[in-house]
Each structure stands twice: as C-alpha cells, then as structure tokens.
Amino acid sequence: MKAAIVKNKGILPVVEKIDAPIHSTEDELILTVKASALTKVSKSSSLGNHYSSHDSFPKVAGMEGVGEDTNGNRFYFIGSQGSYGALAEQTLVNKKRTVKIPEKLDTITAAAIANPGMSSYTALVYRAKITSNDVVLINGATGTAGMLAVKMAYALGAKKVIAIGRNKDVLKHSGADEYLSSSDYGDNEQAQYLVDLGKIITDVTIVLDYLWGDTAQQIMQAIYQFSNHQFETRYIQIGTLASQEITIPGALLRSTKLTLMGSGLGSVGSKELLSSAERVFELAVTNSWHIPTITFKLEDIKKAWEVPSHPRPVIII
C-alpha cells in the first residue's frame, strides 16, 4: 500500500509503498483511510518535534483521520498502533481511540473539524468548566481553530464572546459580541491598544489563547489594570502561534484572580479527547458547522505540507 513515510526526525515525508497492517489482538482495528487533516500538531508530531512525541523512525506520518472498516462504518481515529499513521491507504488503530462519525456529517468536514473543534471544546468544558455566566475572550480568533472557538463558546452557553486578533474583516464577521483588531494600532500606539483592550475585557471570566507571546502578556496586563477583580479569570493556554514563551511578573498573579492553565495532550486525557470529538461532531451536525478546506491527494503530500493551515489542508486517500 502507499503511505507517507517520515524516515528520520524532522525530515518531511515521502510517499512509498509499504506492507499493509495486520491486527494481532481484538482491541485493534484496521481502517481504510479516507481523509486526514494536516494540522500543526499532526505535522509537528509526525516529524517528532511535538512535546508529546516519543517516536522511532521510519514511521507513517499523520496523527488523526477518518477511516472505514470492512463493513463501511466511518470512524474518526486519533493515534495509531506501532509505526502506522493516518497518511496511508490503511492504518492500524486501537478501537478505544475511535469515534463513530454521524451519517449526516461528510468525511472531509469530519476530518477537518475534529482537531480545531476539540481544542476549544476540551478547553471550555474540561479545563475552564464553562457555565452560562461566563464571558469568553478568544485570543487568535481569525484562524481555523479560533473562528470555530467563537461558535463553540456560544454553543456551550457563554453569556458573551469577545474576539481579538489581527484580521479585522474576519473578526468583524466572527459572530462575537465585541472584537478588537491589533492591526489597527501601530508600534507607537500600543499603550492605546492596552487601554482599548481593557475596556472590553472588564468582565471576562475565560480566556482561550491560541497565540501566546506578546498578545498573552497584553491580555494579562489589561486584566491586571482594568478588569473587575471580583471575577476569577480562567486563562487557558492552547497554542503558541506567536511565541513559545512569555514573561509574567509575579505581582500580576498575586494581585489578580487569574488562574493559568493549559489544554492539550497531557493536560486532557484520551477519554476526554474522544468524548470531545464525539460532541464536536454532534454540534457540527446540529449547527451546520463547516470550516474552509483545501484538499490534496496523498501523492501531493510535499505541496500540502507547505501550504498555510487556513484553509485547512486535508489529504484525500
């Protein structure tokens, strides 16, 4: 069968022929792969560069996907057995790491929406424990995951949603109650940006941060200077698109009701992740959610690997 093979850590995959998988236990399931989204985490994990990577090489690339069993049942799967990954004609998975896909949800949408949908669902439900009284701020609301996070917050009962990021037009049409575009402010207008940010975050109780870096520091500073300190703010770190690190003054944490935590592989268990995927699919059907995608054949893996993550690249196999 054809598969995208990563031969060494950090080396982009190449398409070659390998032996098809054979299951050896009742817990294993062979799936004929139909689609796999090239998310940042999937690419990073495939190359052995993700914090959760503990891999040996060579191996098949791809962390998640949609496949069919011999009866034509469609499953979303996350993680594969042995050296098999999602970017192959067939893969070997643990049955406990699969979710059946609703009939009304098409394969491309299921493959593309699972990861970004889980990122906000798990953060809001399992980390922040969202309630109907919460005001949610999305930092990085212009990317695939951030745009979906706005919809997710409302679907889970948020009282109010605020979107911030760079692309003003996307923010304007995000559906959020309020938005603020950092691209409206020059380098000498950062003090004014902080003031304007402070005006819209006074009652924020949950922050979903897909960017980190300077933007995170600005949000925390605005909470410190301008928020209503009678509210606790649960700050959930999800992505690091802007930077891997920030500097947090100790006084900021001591003087605010700010709880800082992460949401991702490790802080959320596999059981919760799969439950999240199941709920994401249900919500996608109920609310007719779709996200922008661009599809590629497996043979075009090199081209697909290099395109931006929005619209979401999906490999059709």
N, C-alpha and C positions, 0 to 999 in steps of 0.2 A: 504493500500500500504506500501511497505518497504521504509524506509528513515534512513539516518544517523543523529542521534539526539545528539545535544550538550545540556546537562542538566543543566550545570552551567558554568560560566565564567572560561575559562582556562582548562576545562575538555575535554579530547578527545571524539569524537563522538562514539556512539554505534548504531548498526542497530536494529531498532524496527519497528513494524507496527503502522501506524497512519491513520487517516481518509484522504481520497483524498480531494484535494482542490475543492472549489465551487466558481465560479466567480459571483460577485454581481453587476458589472457595465459593460458597453460596452467597457470601457477602459482596462479591464482585459482580460487576455488570459490564458487558461490552456494549458500547453505544456507537452507532454510525453517526459521526459528527455532521451537523448541518450548517452551523454558524458559530463563530467565535469573535467577540469584540476585542479589539486591540486597545484596551485601557492602559493608562500609565502604569498601574500596578501590575497588570499582566505582563507588559513588556519588561518592566524592571525585574519582576520575579523570574521571568523566563531566562534573563541574562545573568541571574544570580546576584543582582545588585540591590534587591529589596531587603529591608531589615528582617523579613520573615524567611528569607531564602536559606535553605540548608541543603544545597543540591550537589550532585555529582554530574559530570558531563562525560559523553554527549547525552542529550535528552531532547524530547519533543517539546517545542515551545507551546505557550498558551496555558492560562491558568483556569479559564472557565469557558463554558459554551453551552450550546443546545444540541442534543443528540437524540436519536431514535433507537429503541430496542427492536428486537426481531418481530414484535407484534405491532410496530408502528406507533407506539406510545412515545410522546416527546417529553424529554426531561431537561431541566437546567442542571448543570453539574458544576461544582467548584472543587478544584483539585483533582488529580488523577493518581492512579496507582503506579508505582515504580517509575520508570523513565518516560511513561506515556503522558502527553499533554493534550491540549484541546485542538492544536493546529495539525490535525492528521485526519485521514479518512475514517479511522476508528480510534477509539480510546478505551482505556480500562479504568473504571471508577468504582468507588465504594458506594453501595446502594444507599447508605446512610447520609451521603453527601450529595443527594439529588433531590430535586423538587419537580413534581409533575406540572407541566405547563397547561393553563386553561385552554380549552378548544378555541375560544374567541380571540386569543392573543396570537398574532402571527410570529413566526420564528425569528425574523430579523429584529422586531421590536423586543422580543423576549431576551435575545442575546445582548442587545444594546442597552436596555434599560435596567438590567439586573444590578450591575455594579454601581452606577450613579444613584439608583433608587435605594439600594441598601445603605449607601454612605449616609444619606440623610435619615432614613428610617431608623437604623440602629442607633445613630447619634441622638435622635429625638426621643425614641421610645426607651432604649436600654441604658443610655448614659444620662440624658437630661431628664428623662421621665416626664415628658410634656403633659401639661394639663390645659384646660380651656381658659385659664387665666394668664397663660404665658404670651409674652411678646418676643418674637424671634427675629434676630438680626442675622442675615446671610452675608458673610464676607466672601466675595468672589462669586456673585450671583449671575455672572454673564457667561460662564462656561456650561458645559452639558450638565454636570452634577449640580452646580449652583442654581441654574434655572429650574431644574426639577425639584430642588430643595424648597423653593418658594411654594410650589404646588403641594409638596409633601407636607409642609408645615400647616397649610390651610386644611388639607385633607385629614390631618391628625388633630384638628381642633384649635389651632393657635388663634388667640384673640386678635393679633395684629402681626404683620410681617413687614420687615424693613430690608431692602436690598441695597448693597453697595458693591462697587466695582469700577471698572474703567469705561466700559462701553455704555454711554448714556442712552443711546437708542434702545439697546437691549434691556437696560434697566427700566426705561420708561414703559416698555411693553411686557414687563415681567409679571404683572399682576399684583405686585406688592403694594401695600398701603402707602409707603413712602420709599424714596430712593435717593441716593446721593452718589454722584459720579466724581471720582478723584481726578479724572481727566479735565475737569472744569477749572482746576487750580494749578497754577504754575509753581515753580520751585520757591518763589518768594511769597507764596500765598498759603503756605502750609499751616500757619497759625490760624488763618481764617477757616481753612478746611476743618481744623480741630474744633473750632467754635461751632461751625455748622453741623458737624458730626455730633457734637454734644447736644445740640438742640433736638435731634431726632432719636437719641438713644436714652433719654432720661428714664424711661420705664422698661427698658429691655431686660428680660429675665433669662433668655437663652441666646448664646452666640454660636453659630455654626461657621467655623473658619476653614475655608479651603485654600487660603493663601499663605498665612503666617507672615514672617518677616516684618517690615516696617508697618504694614497695614495693621497687624495684630497689636503692635506697640501703640499705634494711634488710637485704636479702639479702647485698649485698656486705659490709656491716658485720659480719653474722653469720659470713660466710666468713672475714673478717679476724680475728675474735675467737675463733671456735670450731671452724673446720674443721681437718681433718687435713692439714697443709700438705705432706704427701708426695705428695698427689694434685694434678694440674693440673685446674682447673675451666674448661671452655669455656662462656662466658656468651654466649648467643645472643639478641640483641635483635630481636624480631619485630614487636611492636605498641606503641602509645603510648596506650592507653585511659585511663591515669591522668594522664599528663603527657608533653609533648614533650621535656622537659629534666630532667637531674639534675645534682647536684654530686658529683664523685668526688675525694676527697683523693689527691694524688699518692703519699703514703706507702702508701695501701692497695694500689695497683698495684705498688709497689716491694717490698712485704713479703709478697705472696701470689703463688701460681702461677695467677693469673687471666688468662685470655685473653678479651678482649672483642671481639665481632664482631657484625655484623648479618646478617639473612637476609631478602631481599626482592628486588623488581625492581631489578636493577643489580648486586647482590652475587651473584645467581644468574642465569645466562644462560637464554635462552629454550629452548635444547636441554634443559637440566637441568629446567626447569619442566615442559615437556611430558612428559619421561620420568617426572617425579614424578607428574603427573596420571595417567599410564598405570598406574603402580604403585598409586596410591591406589584407582583403580577395581578393580584386581585384588584388593587387600586387602579392599575393601568387599564384594566378592562372596564371597571365601574366608571372611571372618569375619562375614558377615551384618550389616555395619555400616549403620546408618541414623541420621540426625540429625533432630531436630524441625524441621518446616517449617510455614509458613503460605502459602497460595497466593492470588494475586490475578490478575485479568485486566489486560491492558495498559491498558484504559480507566481502571482504578483506580490508575494509577501514583502520583498525588499521595498517596493514602492509604497505599499500600505504602511509599513513600519515607519516611514519617514514623513507621512502627512500629519497635520495637526490633529489633535484629539477631538476637535469640534469642527464640522460634524463628525460623529463617532464613526471611525473606520471599523467595518465588520467584514471578516473573511468568510466567504461562502465556500463550502466544501462539498 
